[in-house]
Amino acid sequence: MQSKTPYCGRLAPSPTGYLHVGHAVTFWRAQERSRARNGKLFLRIEDLDRDRCRPEFRTAILEDLEWFGFQWEAEPVLQSERRPLYLAAWKQLRDRGLIYPCTCTRRDVLGAAGAPHAEDEEPIYPGTCRPADLTIPQHENPAGVTWRFRVPGAEAMQFHDHCAGPQRSVAGAEFGDFVVWRKDDVPAYQLAVVVDDATMQITEVVRGADLLRSTFRQLLLYRALALAPPEFCHLPLIVDSLGKRLAKRDDALSLRILRAAGLSPDEIRARYLSTPPSERRGGNRR
């Protein structure tokens, strides 16, 4: 990213639960980085998962972000209103033979996985449904099956992260063919976030370190779709007293509960933002 390019960042919560302090810290760092560069910050509500996203959580997200002191440009962008963009990207990948339909269930993949993986990390796909060559699937729409991106074998990849430093991974060895479209006809996170960040002209993505591996998958999609990738800043995770990463089920540290307990945004920021990111353990999604 050249210095003359206007800085453009984003907050991207998913309305599947209440925001917790991990989200607040990650988003606050994103806002700080945007303000330090006289940039713009946009809000995107990632509400593609119809089964888990709920309108009351979306309302709560907006209320909690405003209460905490966040400011963003324009009206929030809703992923649920952007399906034509994702479908166009799916067609582009299909027409180049870079994706293929897969009938394997998650249980099938887990059963065939040859190596252990983290709870939030997609296991390496064994290639059960992968065509031997770059065959263009004869499908007019993606519904009914899972669609996977064909990851090149043994490709060494690297990028420089502004928070986590130099990052390296080997495609095909450390991660395999990944899902870009779900069987229930929902664009997968990897594809949607690439399309959104590109079309919104995001210049830097600030998010949690748990998504570092996903960044390599997304870089492959940026390349396949002939899109310029943003720069990245992956922050350490906020953890609880036992060293466990926070999740939306951790209601005790949700902004709603902390607010009800009488804590102000300044007090929360003083408690969780006082430690430099380099000294904290593990950021949070999106």
C-alpha positions in Angstrom: 0.0 0.0 0.0 1.5 3.3 -1.0 1.6 6.2 1.4 -0.6 8.4 -0.8 -3.4 5.8 -0.7 -6.1 7.1 1.7 -6.4 4.8 4.7 -9.6 2.9 4.9 -10.3 0.5 7.8 -13.3 -1.5 8.9 -15.1 -3.0 11.9 -16.8 -6.3 11.0 -18.8 -7.9 13.8 -21.2 -10.8 13.4 -24.6 -10.6 15.1 -24.4 -14.1 16.5 -24.0 -12.9 20.1 -23.1 -9.9 22.3 -19.8 -8.1 21.9 -17.3 -8.8 24.6 -14.1 -6.9 25.6 -12.0 -8.9 23.1 -14.1 -7.4 20.2 -14.0 -4.0 21.8 -10.2 -4.0 22.2 -9.6 -5.2 18.6 -12.1 -2.7 17.2 -10.6 0.1 19.3 -7.1 -0.6 18.0 -8.6 -0.5 14.4 -10.2 2.9 15.2 -6.9 4.2 16.6 -4.9 3.1 13.6 -7.5 4.8 11.3 -7.4 8.0 13.2 -3.6 8.1 13.4 -3.6 8.0 9.6 -6.5 10.5 9.1 -8.4 7.6 7.5 -12.0 6.4 7.3 -13.5 3.6 9.3 -16.5 1.6 8.0 -18.9 -0.8 9.8 -19.8 -4.0 8.2 -22.3 -6.4 9.8 -21.4 -10.0 8.8 -24.9 -11.5 8.9 -24.7 -14.3 6.3 -25.3 -17.1 8.7 -29.1 -17.2 8.8 -29.3 -19.9 11.5 -27.1 -18.0 14.0 -27.5 -14.3 13.3 -30.4 -12.6 15.1 -31.8 -9.1 14.8 -31.6 -8.5 18.5 -27.8 -9.1 18.4 -27.5 -6.7 15.5 -29.4 -4.0 17.5 -27.2 -4.7 20.5 -24.0 -4.4 18.5 -24.9 -0.9 17.2 -25.9 0.2 20.7 -22.7 -1.2 22.3 -20.4 0.2 19.7 -21.9 3.7 20.0 -21.8 3.5 23.8 -18.1 2.4 23.8 -17.2 5.4 21.6 -16.9 4.1 18.1 -17.5 6.3 15.1 -17.8 5.1 11.5 -18.6 6.5 8.1 -22.0 6.2 6.4 -24.6 3.5 7.1 -23.5 0.0 8.2 -22.8 -2.4 5.3 -24.9 -5.6 5.6 -23.4 -8.8 4.1 -26.9 -10.2 3.7 -27.6 -7.5 1.0 -24.5 -8.3 -1.0 -25.2 -11.8 -2.4 -24.8 -10.7 -6.1 -21.2 -9.7 -5.4 -20.4 -13.0 -3.8 -22.2 -14.9 -6.6 -20.2 -13.0 -9.3 -17.0 -14.0 -7.5 -18.1 -17.7 -7.3 -18.8 -17.7 -11.1 -15.4 -16.2 -11.8 -13.7 -18.9 -9.8 -15.9 -21.6 -11.4 -15.1 -20.4 -14.9 -11.4 -20.7 -14.2 -11.7 -24.2 -12.8 -10.3 -23.0 -9.4 -13.2 -24.4 -7.3 -15.0 -27.7 -7.4 -18.1 -29.2 -5.8 -17.6 -31.4 -2.7 -20.1 -33.8 -1.2 -18.0 -34.6 1.9 -19.5 -33.7 5.3 -17.5 -32.1 8.0 -17.4 -35.5 9.8 -15.9 -37.1 6.7 -13.2 -34.5 6.6 -12.5 -34.8 10.3 -12.3 -38.5 10.0 -9.8 -38.4 7.2 -7.7 -35.6 8.6 -4.2 -36.9 9.0 -3.0 -34.4 11.6 -4.5 -32.7 14.7 -5.7 -29.1 14.2 -6.9 -26.3 16.5 -10.5 -26.1 17.4 -11.1 -23.0 15.2 -8.9 -24.2 12.3 -10.2 -25.9 9.3 -8.7 -29.4 9.0 -6.7 -30.2 5.9 -9.0 -31.6 3.2 -7.8 -35.0 2.0 -8.9 -34.3 -1.6 -11.7 -36.9 -1.8 -13.8 -34.9 -4.3 -10.9 -32.9 -5.9 -10.8 -33.3 -9.7 -7.5 -34.4 -11.2 -7.2 -31.4 -13.4 -8.7 -27.9 -13.8 -12.2 -29.0 -14.8 -14.8 -26.3 -15.1 -17.9 -27.6 -13.2 -21.1 -27.5 -15.1 -23.2 -25.8 -12.4 -25.3 -22.7 -13.0 -25.5 -21.9 -9.3 -23.7 -23.1 -6.1 -26.7 -24.4 -4.2 -26.8 -28.0 -2.9 -23.1 -28.9 -2.5 -20.1 -27.5 -0.7 -17.6 -25.7 -3.0 -13.9 -25.8 -2.3 -11.0 -23.7 -3.6 -8.2 -25.7 -5.2 -5.1 -24.8 -3.1 -1.8 -25.1 -5.0 0.5 -27.7 -3.7 3.6 -26.9 -1.8 3.6 -23.2 -2.5 5.6 -21.1 0.0 3.7 -18.0 0.9 4.6 -15.0 3.0 3.4 -11.6 4.0 4.4 -8.9 6.5 1.9 -8.3 9.3 2.1 -4.8 10.8 1.3 -6.2 14.3 2.5 -9.8 14.2 5.6 -9.4 12.0 6.7 -11.6 9.1 4.3 -14.5 8.4 5.0 -17.7 6.4 3.0 -20.7 5.5 3.1 -23.5 2.9 -0.1 -24.0 0.9 -1.1 -27.6 0.5 0.9 -28.6 3.5 -0.2 -26.4 6.4 -3.7 -25.8 5.0 -5.6 -27.5 2.2 -8.6 -26.9 -0.1 -11.0 -24.7 1.8 -14.7 -23.9 1.6 -15.8 -20.9 -0.3 -19.5 -21.7 -0.6 -21.6 -23.8 1.9 -24.0 -26.5 1.0 -26.9 -24.4 2.5 -26.2 -21.9 -0.3 -24.4 -19.4 2.0 -21.0 -17.8 0.9 -18.3 -18.9 3.3 -16.4 -16.4 5.4 -13.2 -16.7 3.3 -14.9 -15.6 0.1 -17.2 -13.0 1.5 -14.5 -11.2 3.4 -12.3 -11.0 0.4 -15.1 -9.7 -1.8 -16.2 -7.2 0.8 -12.8 -5.8 1.7 -11.9 -5.4 -2.0 -15.2 -3.7 -3.0 -15.1 -1.5 0.1 -11.5 -0.5 -0.8 -10.2 -1.5 2.6 -6.5 -0.7 2.8 -5.8 -2.4 6.2 -7.5 -5.2 8.0 -7.2 -5.1 11.8 -8.3 -8.3 13.5 -7.3 -11.1 15.9 -4.3 -13.4 15.6 -6.6 -16.4 15.4 -7.2 -15.5 11.8 -3.5 -15.4 10.7 -3.8 -18.8 8.9 -7.0 -17.6 7.2 -5.1 -14.7 5.7 -3.1 -17.1 3.5 -6.3 -18.6 2.2 -7.6 -15.1 1.5 -4.5 -14.0 -0.3 -5.0 -17.0 -2.7 -8.5 -15.7 -3.4 -7.3 -12.1 -3.9 -4.8 -13.5 -6.5 -7.4 -15.8 -8.2 -9.9 -12.9 -8.5 -7.2 -10.4 -9.7 -7.9 -8.2 -6.7 -5.3 -6.1 -4.7 -5.1 -7.3 -1.1 -5.1 -5.0 1.8 -2.4 -4.9 4.4 -2.9 -6.7 7.7 -2.5 -6.2 11.4 -3.4 -9.2 13.5 -3.6 -8.4 17.2 -2.9 -10.7 20.2 -6.0 -12.3 21.7 -7.6 -11.2 24.9 -7.9 -14.1 27.2 -9.7 -14.8 30.5 -8.1 -15.5 33.9 -7.4 -19.1 32.8 -5.7 -18.1 29.6 -8.6 -19.1 27.5 -9.6 -17.1 24.5 -12.8 -15.1 25.0 -15.9 -16.2 23.1 -19.4 -14.8 22.7 -20.7 -17.3 25.3 -18.5 -15.6 27.9 -21.3 -13.3 29.0 -19.5 -12.1 32.1 -17.1 -10.1 29.9 -19.7 -8.9 27.4 -20.0 -5.1 27.0 -23.7 -5.4 28.1 -22.8 -7.1 31.4 -19.9 -4.7 32.1 -22.1 -1.7 31.4 -24.9 -3.1 33.6 -22.3 -3.5 36.4 -21.5 0.2 36.2 -18.3 0.2 34.3 -17.7 3.1 31.9 -16.1 2.8 28.5 -13.0 4.7 30.0 -12.7 2.2 32.8 -12.9 -0.8 30.4 -10.3 0.7 28.1 -8.0 1.4 31.0 -8.3 -2.2 32.2 -7.9 -3.9 28.9 -6.0 -1.5 26.7 -3.3 -0.4 29.1 -1.0 -3.4 28.2 0.8 -3.0 24.9 -0.4 -5.5 22.3 3.1 -7.1 22.1 2.8 -8.1 25.7 -0.7 -9.6 25.6 -1.5 -13.2 24.8 -2.9 -14.5 21.6 -7.1 -10.7 19.0 -10.5 -11.7 18.2 -12.3 -12.6 15.0 -13.1 -10.3 12.1 
